[in-house]
Amino acid sequence: MLDLVIPDAGPLITFALIDRLDLLDRFNCAVMITDMVSEELLRGPAHAPDKAVFEQWFARRGNRLQTVDTTYGDMWEALDESARRKIKRLHPGAGKLSIREFTDKVEGVIPTTDQVLVLFEEDSVKRMHFGPQLHLLHTFALLAALENLGVVASADDLVDEIRRRGRNLARDPFERRAALPDDSQSDCQPHYDRGVEETGG
């Protein structure tokens, strides 16, 4: 079984920006995110176009999207907007505490027989320990893999489009493969639907 873990909002924002959340929908598995990722994606004003996109995507995913509560997320929920602004100003990296707690919980709850794909853009994730069965993949590395699979025509073209829309996605090929009990390397391809015609959405 595969679990897709997204510990920071970056990959979801990137795919939504170019209307390609369908590329994540092709994973035949649950998606786990932190409560702070959920809060970041849904906190905008009602008229914000990306808020509606994420509300619809969350609803469409249903119980295949699992939000993991964190202590930092609980604290954030209890604060008013001025306190949140102050924390952001004084401790701009405080959100990483939520990611750290999230990774500890993920490592503790996912069976060792499962494969776990961690999709990220936040650089600090590379230095976090998720356990031996977790496979770390940067968004660009996923796009490059999808190009190799014939799912997208060009990873570079998608990055160019992302940048034209105002988001600076690094062309980071980072991938750390999981170690399986039999010393083989994990392969997430069997859990990805390559047969669907490429469409937006």
C-alpha positions as CSV (number, residue, x, y, z in Angstrom):
1,M,0.0,0.0,0.0
2,L,1.2,3.6,-0.8
3,D,0.5,6.7,1.3
4,L,1.2,10.1,-0.2
5,V,2.3,12.6,2.5
6,I,2.5,16.4,1.7
7,P,4.1,18.1,4.7
8,D,4.1,21.6,3.3
9,A,1.6,23.5,1.2
10,G,4.1,24.2,-1.7
11,P,3.3,21.3,-4.0
12,L,-0.4,21.8,-3.7
13,I,-0.1,25.5,-4.4
14,T,2.1,24.8,-7.4
15,F,-0.2,22.2,-9.0
16,A,-3.3,24.4,-8.4
17,L,-1.6,27.4,-9.9
18,I,-1.4,25.7,-13.3
19,D,-4.8,23.8,-12.8
20,R,-3.1,20.4,-12.6
21,L,-4.2,19.0,-9.3
22,D,-5.3,16.1,-11.5
23,L,-1.7,15.0,-11.5
24,L,-2.0,14.3,-7.8
25,D,-5.4,12.7,-8.1
26,R,-3.8,10.0,-10.2
27,F,-2.1,8.5,-7.1
28,N,-4.3,5.6,-6.1
29,C,-3.9,6.2,-2.4
30,A,-4.8,8.5,0.5
31,V,-3.1,11.9,0.9
32,M,-2.0,13.0,4.3
33,I,-1.4,16.7,5.1
34,T,-0.9,18.7,8.3
35,D,-3.6,20.9,9.8
36,M,-1.3,23.9,9.0
37,V,-1.3,23.0,5.3
38,S,-5.1,22.8,5.4
39,E,-5.3,26.1,7.2
40,E,-2.9,27.8,4.7
41,L,-4.8,26.6,1.7
42,L,-8.3,27.5,3.0
43,R,-7.8,30.7,5.0
44,G,-8.1,33.2,2.2
45,P,-11.2,35.5,1.7
46,A,-14.3,33.9,0.2
47,H,-13.6,35.6,-3.2
48,A,-10.0,34.4,-3.5
49,P,-9.9,32.1,-6.6
50,D,-7.4,29.6,-5.1
51,K,-9.6,29.2,-2.0
52,A,-12.5,27.9,-4.1
53,V,-10.1,25.6,-6.0
54,F,-8.9,24.0,-2.8
55,E,-12.4,23.8,-1.3
56,Q,-13.5,21.9,-4.3
57,W,-10.4,19.7,-4.4
58,F,-10.7,18.9,-0.7
59,A,-14.4,18.0,-1.2
60,R,-13.6,15.8,-4.2
61,R,-10.9,13.9,-2.4
62,G,-13.3,13.1,0.5
63,N,-11.9,10.6,3.0
64,R,-8.9,10.0,0.7
65,L,-7.6,13.3,2.1
66,Q,-6.5,13.0,5.7
67,T,-5.6,16.0,7.9
68,V,-3.3,15.3,10.8
69,D,-3.7,17.5,13.8
70,T,-0.5,19.1,15.4
71,T,0.1,21.0,18.6
72,Y,1.2,24.0,16.6
73,G,-2.0,23.8,14.5
74,D,-4.2,23.7,17.6
75,M,-2.4,26.8,19.0
76,W,-2.7,28.6,15.7
77,E,-6.4,28.0,15.6
78,A,-6.9,29.6,19.0
79,L,-5.1,32.8,18.1
80,D,-6.6,35.9,16.7
81,E,-5.4,37.5,13.4
82,S,-3.1,40.1,15.1
83,A,-1.4,37.4,17.2
84,R,-0.8,35.3,14.1
85,R,0.7,38.3,12.3
86,K,3.0,38.9,15.3
87,I,4.2,35.3,15.4
88,K,4.9,35.3,11.6
89,R,6.9,38.5,12.0
90,L,8.9,37.4,15.1
91,H,9.2,33.7,14.2
92,P,9.0,33.3,10.4
93,G,10.1,29.7,10.5
94,A,7.7,28.6,13.2
95,G,5.6,26.7,10.8
96,K,8.4,24.2,10.5
97,L,7.5,23.0,14.0
98,S,4.3,21.8,12.6
99,I,6.1,19.9,9.9
100,R,8.5,18.4,12.4
101,E,5.6,17.1,14.6
102,F,3.8,15.9,11.5
103,T,6.8,13.8,10.4
104,D,7.1,12.3,13.8
105,K,3.4,11.3,13.8
106,V,3.6,9.9,10.3
107,E,6.6,7.8,11.2
108,G,4.7,6.5,14.2
109,V,1.4,5.6,12.6
110,I,2.2,4.2,9.1
111,P,2.9,0.5,9.0
112,T,6.4,-0.5,8.1
113,T,5.0,-2.6,5.3
114,D,3.6,0.5,3.6
115,Q,5.4,2.6,1.1
116,V,5.2,6.3,1.8
117,L,5.9,9.0,-0.8
118,V,6.7,12.5,0.7
119,L,6.1,15.2,-1.8
120,F,7.6,18.6,-0.8
121,E,9.1,21.9,-1.7
122,E,10.2,23.3,1.7
123,D,14.0,22.8,1.8
124,S,14.1,21.8,5.5
125,V,12.2,18.6,4.7
126,K,15.3,17.2,3.1
127,R,17.0,17.2,6.5
128,M,14.1,15.6,8.4
129,H,13.9,11.9,9.3
130,F,10.7,10.2,8.2
131,G,11.8,6.5,8.7
132,P,13.4,4.1,6.3
133,Q,10.3,3.3,4.3
134,L,9.6,6.9,3.2
135,H,10.5,8.1,-0.2
136,L,11.2,11.9,-0.5
137,L,10.5,13.7,-3.8
138,H,10.7,17.3,-4.7
139,T,7.8,18.7,-6.9
140,F,10.2,19.2,-9.8
141,A,11.5,15.7,-9.5
142,L,7.9,14.4,-9.7
143,L,7.3,16.5,-12.8
144,A,10.5,15.1,-14.4
145,A,9.4,11.5,-13.5
146,L,5.9,12.2,-15.0
147,E,7.6,13.4,-18.2
148,N,9.7,10.2,-18.3
149,L,6.4,8.2,-17.9
150,G,4.8,10.1,-20.8
151,V,2.1,11.7,-18.5
152,V,3.2,15.2,-19.2
153,A,4.9,16.5,-22.4
154,S,7.6,18.5,-20.7
155,A,8.5,19.2,-17.0
156,D,10.5,22.3,-18.1
157,D,7.5,23.7,-19.9
158,L,5.3,23.3,-16.8
159,V,8.0,25.0,-14.6
160,D,8.1,27.8,-17.1
161,E,4.3,28.2,-16.9
162,I,4.5,28.1,-13.1
163,R,7.1,30.9,-13.1
164,R,5.0,32.9,-15.6
165,R,2.2,32.8,-13.1
166,G,4.5,34.3,-10.4
167,R,5.7,31.2,-8.5
168,N,9.5,30.4,-8.4
169,L,9.6,26.6,-8.4
170,A,13.2,25.4,-8.2
171,R,14.3,22.8,-10.7
172,D,15.4,20.6,-7.9
173,P,15.9,16.9,-8.9
174,F,16.0,15.8,-5.2
175,E,14.9,12.3,-4.6
176,R,15.7,10.0,-1.7
177,R,14.4,6.5,-2.3
178,A,13.0,4.4,0.5
179,A,14.8,1.3,1.7
180,L,12.6,-1.8,1.8
181,P,13.2,-4.7,4.2
182,D,14.6,-6.9,1.4
183,D,17.2,-4.2,0.6
184,S,15.4,-3.3,-2.7
185,Q,14.4,0.2,-3.5
186,S,10.8,1.3,-3.5
187,D,8.9,2.0,-6.7
188,C,5.8,4.2,-6.6
189,Q,4.9,3.8,-10.3
190,P,2.4,0.9,-9.7
191,H,0.3,3.2,-7.6
192,Y,0.1,5.9,-10.2
193,D,-2.5,6.0,-13.0
194,R,-0.7,6.7,-16.3
195,G,-3.5,5.7,-18.6
196,V,-5.8,8.8,-18.1
197,E,-5.7,11.2,-21.0
198,E,-4.0,14.4,-19.9
199,T,-6.5,17.1,-19.0
200,G,-6.7,20.1,-16.7
201,G,-8.5,20.1,-13.4
